[in-house]
């Protein structure tokens, strides 16, 4: 008879898996992807390095799992913000603002996930997050286009350009230094949202209240 894991064993394995990813996230937040190494992750998680290797035989696999977990979390947060908006355009604005606010609130981790120079195999794993962001924005743009709220355009291309602009404005090498006070955060996030909406063809976003009504607390960042 084949061995069948008990529910208790399954829970312990899942908890250890989660602890490894949590440790990897903490290290990435502190020192970027370069800090995500098997031995430091094991030490942070309070387990043996050999145990980490049983879950993730190489750093690339650990980073891929970390990126996948955080990507799923961030895309879900973006979707929640958009789904709570009253219409297609406000949903698009909410999605943009949510991403900008959460990225700004934890720029170091966002930089590690999206822009930090890394080995090619690590960069390949991270590309999935960029792709998921582009698809999420593309869906919102398509909905707005279908309702006649945006001028005709290539939604897929616009979404990719939008992701690039937001990343460059928030965490790219030319991104400005950000003040820590809440008012400065709101101003900067609203400016990025306004720029994005104008690029998509919404020339009167401020007058229509799309930027103000979608502002979210800057503290609501990647966790």
Secondary structure, DSSP 8 states (H G I E B T S, - for coil): ------HHHHHHHHHHHHHHHHHHHHHHHHH-GGG--HHHHHHHHTS-HHHHHHH-SSHHHHHHHHHHHHHHHHHHHHHHHHHTSSSHHHHHHHHHHHHHHHHHHTHHHHHHHHTS---HHHHHHHHHHHHHHHHHHHHHHHHHHHTT-S-S--HHHHHHHHHHHHHHHHHSTT------SHHHHHHHHHHHHHHHHHHTT-TTTTTTTTTGGG---TT----
